[in-house]
Amino acid sequence: TDRIAWAFTNPGVDQQDLYLERIHPERSDEYQTPTGWARFATRVERIRVKGGDDVDLTVRETRHGPVISDLASIAKGFEQPQFVLSMRWSALESSGTTIVAIRSLNKARNVDEAEQALAQFQVVTQSALIADVDGRIGMVVTGRIPMRDQTNDLHGIVPAPGWDARYDWLGYLPQEKAPRMRDPAAGLIVTANHKIGASAYPNHLTYDWFLPYRAQRVEQLLNARAKHDVTTFKAVQADITSFAARDMLWMLRDARPVTEAGRDALERLNAWTFQMKRDAPEPLIYHAWMRELKHRIFADDLGSLTEDFVDQADLTSTLLHVLSGRAQARNWCDDRSTERVENCLSLAGEALDAAVTGLTRNSGRDVAGLRWGEVHNAIAEHRPMSNVAGLRRLFELRSAYPGDTHTVNVGALSHRTEAPLSTRHTATMRAIYDLAALDSNSLWIGSGGQVGNPFSEWYASMLPL
């Protein structure tokens, strides 16, 4: 507005719990609760299908929420008639004041009034950053934060026994107890999906914080200058330095590849400045190496779970723990399928050789000719035209993208088996607000264009920018 500016970042607060509900052995319409047996609440949802018969879906609900294992896509592998899975999710409850919060935020005149407005924002948890024209800044976490009992030893990590009361929610954290910050002495507040608030904060929020690399880089860039302007903030948002790659390559600096291409690749990585540039070979070599190394470390231990765990998750933190020796549950780097005893550096050398051999063979180029942007693509899929092969290219927006999961200009890796190095997560919108000249000096840009018609010149007008 003419007085305040704000921005939202997802803090990842855990707002969902799964519950294992025990079915009565003789009455399938009942499930166990802490005080005895209760009946499922049921309703029928009719899905009308164009050109076909209607589909009736019977939905069962427990005291925690809907039964989700009744859905065929989820029930695969969970065909146990004595149990079902239900889900409690804060977003399934009434959220009557969220629109009021947004309207009030549009009328707020300062940080105090903005924070009061956001206290009514219920649907999702967000780290809301606020600044006003008087030079005050603040941050508050919005939305419903579940309160769990101190005896709850699962904290939503795995499904909890639905008949045990200690795993029930105790309600929601009062808004005034949500994490917040106001006018810190450092003069800046940074949120980048990392752990927010002081280490002594008493209330459980989540175990799923993002690693702090992006936040650390933002702080470094902000502290590098006594004063910033729109130009320097553009540079901050476009930064593609990966502190994660820096830490990982320090751990692997003594790897010993044996192929000429592998040694060439390692020499390049050791001289690299960790810039995830589209037209550079180093980011591609690095990420292909990490993917191969993860498989060599974990596949023998995880067996059939390897694809789900290794291919579809960011294991940067886990890999750093293994390489540093902090993960001591077993000798992860020893391949249990061989007689010899491997170590992490020997696996790393073999993994680099294998990764580079695959890259050069598939591309038909040497190491110097590899390019990150050729595989690291941001694809804005279209619903539903991306499902039509002949129309997909007309509607989808595709762009060679810099960065990676841990750069400020985030291009998070997809970890999908069929396209593991593409990106699934980039900035939806970028904005810079100059509170001294809001109208004349502020900037914003979307990730696509201003028009939804793919035949319009404005359909993808912002994509190159």
C-alpha positions in Angstrom: 0.0 0.0 0.0 1.2 3.6 0.3 2.4 2.9 3.8 3.5 -0.8 4.1 4.9 -3.7 2.1 4.9 -7.4 3.0 6.1 -10.7 1.7 5.3 -14.4 2.5 7.6 -17.3 2.8 6.7 -20.9 3.7 8.1 -21.9 7.1 7.1 -25.5 6.7 5.1 -25.8 10.0 3.8 -29.3 10.4 0.0 -29.0 10.1 -0.9 -32.6 9.2 -0.8 -35.8 11.2 -1.7 -39.3 10.0 -3.5 -41.7 12.4 -3.7 -45.5 12.3 -7.3 -46.2 13.2 -8.2 -49.7 14.4 -11.4 -51.2 13.0 -13.7 -53.2 15.3 -13.1 -56.9 14.6 -16.9 -57.6 14.3 -18.4 -54.2 13.3 -16.6 -52.7 10.3 -18.4 -49.4 10.7 -16.7 -48.6 14.0 -13.2 -47.7 15.0 -11.4 -47.5 18.4 -11.0 -44.3 20.4 -9.4 -43.6 23.8 -12.9 -44.0 25.4 -14.2 -47.0 23.4 -15.6 -47.6 20.0 -17.2 -45.0 17.8 -18.9 -45.0 14.4 -17.4 -43.5 11.3 -19.2 -40.5 10.0 -20.0 -41.1 6.4 -21.2 -39.1 3.4 -21.4 -39.7 -0.3 -19.8 -37.3 -2.8 -21.1 -37.6 -6.3 -18.6 -36.8 -9.1 -20.3 -35.9 -12.3 -18.3 -37.2 -15.4 -18.8 -35.5 -18.8 -19.8 -38.2 -21.3 -19.9 -40.9 -18.7 -21.7 -42.2 -15.6 -21.6 -40.4 -12.3 -19.1 -41.7 -9.8 -20.2 -42.0 -6.1 -17.4 -41.8 -3.6 -18.2 -42.8 0.0 -16.1 -40.7 2.4 -15.6 -42.0 6.0 -14.5 -39.6 8.7 -13.0 -40.2 12.2 -12.7 -37.8 15.1 -9.3 -36.9 13.5 -10.5 -36.3 10.0 -11.2 -38.1 6.7 -10.0 -41.7 6.0 -7.5 -41.3 3.2 -6.6 -45.0 2.7 -10.0 -45.5 1.1 -8.6 -43.8 -2.0 -7.2 -46.3 -4.4 -4.0 -44.3 -5.2 -3.1 -44.2 -1.6 -4.4 -47.6 -0.5 -1.8 -49.4 -2.7 0.3 -51.4 -0.3 -2.1 -50.6 2.6 -4.7 -53.3 2.2 -5.2 -54.2 5.9 -8.8 -54.6 6.8 -8.2 -54.2 10.5 -6.8 -50.7 10.1 -7.3 -47.5 8.1 -5.4 -44.3 7.8 -7.0 -41.0 8.7 -5.6 -37.5 8.5 -5.9 -34.4 10.6 -5.1 -31.2 8.7 -5.6 -27.7 9.9 -6.8 -26.6 6.5 -9.8 -28.9 6.6 -11.3 -26.8 9.4 -13.3 -23.6 9.1 -11.2 -20.6 8.3 -13.7 -17.8 8.4 -11.4 -14.9 9.3 -8.7 -15.4 6.6 -10.4 -13.1 4.1 -11.0 -10.6 6.9 -7.2 -10.7 7.5 -6.3 -10.0 3.9 -8.8 -7.1 3.8 -7.4 -5.7 7.1 -3.8 -6.1 5.8 -4.7 -3.9 2.8 -5.8 -1.2 5.2 -2.9 -1.4 7.7 -0.9 1.8 8.1 2.2 0.4 9.9 3.9 -2.8 11.1 1.8 -3.0 14.3 -1.5 -2.8 12.4 -0.2 -5.3 9.8 0.6 -7.8 12.5 -2.8 -7.4 14.1 -4.4 -8.1 10.7 -2.2 -11.2 10.2 -3.3 -12.6 13.5 -6.6 -13.5 11.8 -4.8 -15.3 8.9 -5.8 -19.0 9.5 -5.5 -21.1 6.4 -1.7 -21.7 6.0 1.4 -20.9 8.1 3.6 -18.3 6.5 6.6 -16.3 7.6 5.1 -12.8 6.9 7.8 -10.1 6.5 6.5 -6.5 7.0 8.1 -3.1 6.6 6.6 0.4 6.8 7.5 3.9 5.6 8.6 4.8 9.1 11.6 2.4 8.8 10.2 -0.3 11.1 10.4 -4.0 10.1 8.9 -7.2 11.5 8.2 -10.9 11.0 5.4 -13.0 12.3 4.3 -16.6 11.6 0.7 -16.7 10.5 -1.8 -19.5 10.5 -2.8 -22.4 12.8 0.1 -24.1 14.5 -1.0 -27.4 16.1 -0.2 -27.9 19.8 0.9 -31.5 20.6 1.2 -33.1 24.0 4.6 -33.2 25.7 4.2 -37.0 25.8 3.7 -37.2 22.1 7.0 -38.8 21.0 6.1 -39.0 17.3 5.4 -35.4 16.5 3.7 -36.3 13.2 6.8 -38.0 11.7 5.0 -41.3 11.3 1.3 -42.4 11.7 0.2 -42.4 15.3 -2.1 -44.9 17.1 -5.5 -43.2 16.8 -6.8 -44.8 20.0 -4.0 -43.3 22.1 -5.1 -39.9 23.5 -1.5 -38.6 23.9 -1.3 -38.2 20.1 -4.3 -36.0 19.8 -3.8 -32.3 19.2 -4.4 -30.0 22.2 -5.8 -27.2 19.9 -3.8 -24.5 18.2 -1.1 -22.2 19.5 -2.4 -18.8 20.5 -1.3 -16.3 17.8 0.6 -14.2 20.3 2.9 -17.1 21.0 3.8 -17.7 17.3 7.4 -16.9 16.3 7.9 -13.2 15.7 10.6 -10.6 15.4 10.5 -6.8 15.5 13.2 -4.2 14.6 16.2 -6.5 15.4 19.5 -4.8 16.2 21.1 -6.1 13.0 18.6 -4.1 11.0 17.6 -7.0 8.8 15.3 -10.1 8.8 15.8 -13.0 6.5 13.5 -15.9 5.8 14.3 -18.6 3.3 12.3 -21.6 4.5 15.0 -22.3 7.1 14.6 -22.6 10.9 13.3 -19.4 12.2 13.2 -18.0 15.7 15.6 -18.5 18.6 16.9 -21.9 19.5 15.2 -21.6 22.9 11.7 -21.2 21.3 9.6 -23.7 23.3 6.9 -24.7 20.9 7.4 -27.5 18.3 6.9 -26.3 14.7 8.4 -28.9 12.4 11.3 -31.2 11.8 11.3 -30.3 8.1 13.2 -27.1 7.9 15.1 -26.4 4.8 18.9 -26.2 5.2 20.0 -22.6 6.0 22.3 -22.1 3.0 20.0 -19.7 1.1 19.4 -17.6 4.3 23.2 -17.5 5.0 23.9 -16.3 1.5 21.3 -13.6 1.7 22.7 -12.4 5.0 26.2 -12.4 3.6 25.1 -10.3 0.6 23.1 -7.8 2.7 26.0 -7.4 5.2 28.4 -6.8 2.3 27.2 -3.2 1.9 26.3 -0.4 4.2 23.4 0.6 2.1 21.3 -1.1 -0.6 19.1 0.0 -3.4 16.9 -1.6 -6.0 19.9 -2.6 -8.2 21.7 -4.4 -5.4 18.4 -6.2 -4.3 18.0 -7.4 -7.9 21.5 -8.9 -7.6 20.6 -10.6 -4.3 17.5 -12.2 -5.8 19.5 -13.4 -8.9 22.4 -14.8 -6.9 23.3 -18.4 -7.8 26.1 -19.2 -5.4 25.6 -22.6 -3.8 27.0 -22.9 -0.3 25.8 -26.5 -0.2 28.1 -27.3 -3.2 31.0 -25.5 -1.3 30.6 -27.7 1.8 30.1 -30.9 -0.2 33.2 -30.4 -2.4 35.3 -29.6 0.7 34.4 -33.1 2.0 35.2 -34.7 -1.3 38.4 -32.8 -2.2 40.6 -35.9 -1.8 38.5 -38.1 -4.1 40.6 -40.0 -6.6 38.9 -40.7 -9.9 41.0 -42.9 -12.3 39.7 -41.9 -15.7 41.1 -38.9 -17.6 37.6 -37.4 -17.8 37.0 -37.9 -14.1 40.3 -36.2 -13.2 39.5 -33.3 -15.6 36.1 -33.0 -13.9 37.5 -32.9 -10.4 40.1 -30.3 -11.4 37.4 -28.1 -12.7 35.3 -28.6 -9.5 38.2 -27.8 -7.3 38.7 -24.5 -9.1 35.0 -23.7 -9.3 33.4 -20.7 -7.5 30.1 -22.7 -6.9 28.1 -20.5 -9.3 25.2 -22.5 -10.7 25.4 -21.0 -14.2 23.3 -22.3 -17.0 26.2 -22.2 -19.6 28.7 -23.9 -17.3 29.7 -27.6 -17.1 30.5 -27.6 -13.3 26.9 -27.5 -11.9 26.0 -30.5 -14.2 29.1 -32.5 -13.2 28.5 -31.7 -9.5 24.8 -32.8 -9.4 25.3 -35.9 -11.6 28.2 -36.8 -9.2 26.0 -36.4 -6.1 23.2 -38.5 -7.6 25.6 -41.3 -8.5 27.3 -41.1 -5.1 24.0 -41.3 -3.2 23.1 -44.4 -5.1 26.5 -46.1 -4.3 26.2 -45.2 -0.6 22.6 -46.0 0.1 21.4 -48.6 -2.4 22.9 -51.6 -0.7 21.3 -50.6 2.6 17.9 -49.5 1.4 17.2 -52.1 -1.3 13.7 -51.5 -2.8 13.3 -48.2 -1.0 16.3 -46.7 -2.8 14.2 -45.1 -5.6 11.8 -43.4 -3.1 14.5 -42.3 -0.7 17.5 -41.5 -2.9 15.9 -40.4 -6.1 13.0 -38.4 -4.7 14.4 -36.5 -1.8 17.1 -33.8 -1.2 19.7 -35.7 0.8 22.2 -32.9 1.2 22.1 -33.0 5.0 22.2 -36.8 5.1 25.1 -37.0 2.7 27.1 -34.4 4.7 26.5 -36.3 7.9 27.8 -39.5 6.2 30.8 -37.9 4.7 31.8 -36.1 7.9 31.5 -39.3 9.9 28.7 -38.0 12.1 26.2 -40.7 10.8 27.5 -43.7 12.8 24.5 -46.1 12.8 26.5 -48.2 10.4 29.4 -47.9 7.9 27.2 -46.4 5.2 30.0 -46.2 2.6 30.9 -49.9 2.8 29.0 -51.7 0.0 27.4 -54.7 1.8 27.1 -56.5 -1.5 30.9 -56.9 -2.0 33.6 -58.6 0.0 36.0 -55.7 0.1 35.4 -52.8 2.5 34.9 -49.5 0.7 35.2 -46.1 2.2 33.5 -42.8 1.3 36.4 -41.4 -0.8 36.8 -44.6 -2.8 33.1 -44.6 -3.6 33.3 -40.9 -4.4 36.1 -41.5 -7.0 34.2 -44.3 -8.6 31.0 -42.3 -8.6 32.6 -39.3 -10.3 34.1 -41.5 -13.0 30.7 -43.2 -13.6 28.9 -39.9 -13.6 31.2 -38.1 -16.1 31.3 -41.2 -18.4 27.6 -41.2 -18.6 27.4 -37.4 -19.2 30.0 -37.4 -22.0 28.6 -40.5 -23.6 25.0 -39.2 -23.6 25.9 -35.7 -24.8 28.6 -36.7 -27.3 30.8 -34.0 -25.8 33.9 -33.8 -23.6 33.7 -32.4 -20.1 34.2 -28.8 -21.2 31.2 -29.0 -23.5 28.7 -30.0 -20.8 26.0 -27.4 -19.9 23.8 -27.2 -16.8 21.0 -25.4 -18.6 20.5 -28.2 -21.0 19.1 -30.5 -18.3 18.1 -28.1 -15.6 14.9 -26.8 -17.1 12.0 -25.0 -15.4 8.8 -26.3 -16.9 5.6 -24.5 -16.2 3.1 -27.2 -17.0 -0.4 -26.3 -18.3 -3.6 -27.9 -16.9 -4.8 -29.7 -18.8 -3.0 -29.2 -22.1 0.3 -30.7 -20.9 -1.5 -34.0 -20.9 -2.0 -33.7 -24.7 1.2 -34.6 -26.5 0.4 -32.6 -29.7 -0.5 -29.5 -27.7 2.0 -29.6 -24.9 4.7 -27.4 -26.5 2.1 -24.7 -27.4 1.0 -24.2 -23.8 4.0 -25.1 -21.6 6.6 -22.6 -20.7 10.1 -24.0 -20.6 13.3 -22.3 -19.7 16.9 -23.3 -19.1 17.3 -22.3 -15.5 20.3 -21.4 -13.3 20.7 -22.1 -9.6 19.8 -25.2 -7.7 17.9 -26.2 -4.5 20.3 -24.2 -2.2 20.8 -21.0 -4.2 19.0 -17.7 -3.5 17.7 -17.8 -7.0 16.2 -21.2 -6.3 15.9 -23.8 -8.9 15.2 -26.8 -6.7 15.9 -30.2 -8.3 12.9 -32.3 -9.1 14.5 -35.6 -7.9 12.1 -37.4 -10.3 13.5 -40.6 -11.7 12.6 -39.7 -15.3 14.1 -36.1 -15.1 16.2 -35.9 -11.9 18.1 -32.7 -12.8 15.2 -30.6 -14.0 13.7 -28.1 -11.5 10.3 -28.4 -9.8 10.5 -25.2 -7.8 11.4 -21.6 -8.9 10.2 -18.2 -7.9 6.5 -17.6 -8.7 6.9 -13.9 -8.3 9.7 -11.5 -7.5 9.2 -8.1 -6.0 11.4 -5.2 -4.7 9.6 -2.4 -2.8 11.4 0.9 -2.3 9.4 2.4 0.6 10.9 5.9 -0.1 9.5 5.8 -3.7 6.9 3.1 -3.8 5.3 4.1 -7.1 8.3 5.2 -9.1 11.0 2.8 -7.9 9.4 -0.5 -7.0 9.5 -3.5 -9.2 7.7 -6.8 -9.6 7.6 -9.6 -12.1 5.7 -12.8 -12.5 7.2 -16.1 -13.8 5.2 -16.3 -17.0 3.2 -13.5 -18.7 0.2 -11.2 -18.3 -2.2 -13.1 -20.5 -3.5 -16.7 -20.4 -3.9 -17.0 -24.2 -0.9 -18.9 -25.6 -1.2 -17.2 -28.9 -0.8 -13.7 -27.3 2.6 -11.9 -27.4 2.1 -11.4 -23.6 1.6 -15.1 -22.8 5.3 -15.6 -21.9 6.5 -11.9 -22.0 8.1 -12.0 -18.5 9.8 -15.4 -18.9 13.1 -14.0 -20.5 13.3 -11.3 -17.8 
